[in-house]
């Protein structure tokens, strides 16, 4: 019953009070990858946890600086159901969640990019320099998406045939967020 409730809560809520998130974390099965705890609510999620560990190795190999950002700002990665999100950072908890379906269906490079994105959210949150709501939240999202894009540019199109599509998506997302901050929206 507890696991079902935890999965239901995570799938329906982007923002959870930290005591509830702490309770959910106690229900997960955890392993450690280079000092970062990687866990899942599904006890059969071993392949997903290995894929997340491989994403961490990829970040470390391609960009030691971005890897230090991930390690310095995220201490736990929880693979769980998230509705409509590939990843989420839970402010004040050093916890990042990745959607089970996203981890299962997407390549390791995209998972790594999402971890870089969420680690940037964690860094901004810890620094307290940008509000996370309203225009400040959109500014933070621009910075996080730029970090994700910087990582994506390190990948090879030979290994990731859809890389150009992903980079185009990130460019359009940054453009739309910046237009929104300025008070105008780009033409569709």
Secondary structure, DSSP 8 states (H G I E B T S, - for coil): -HHHHHHHHHHH-SS--HHHHHHHHHHSEEEEETTEEEEESSTT-HHHHHHHHHHHHHHHHH-HHHHHHHHHH-SEEEEE--TT-SEEEETTTTEEEEEHHHHHHS-HHHHHHHHHHHHHHHHHHHHT-S-SSHHHHHHHHHHHHHHHHHHHTTS-TTT-TTHHHHHHHHHHHHHHHHHHHTT-----
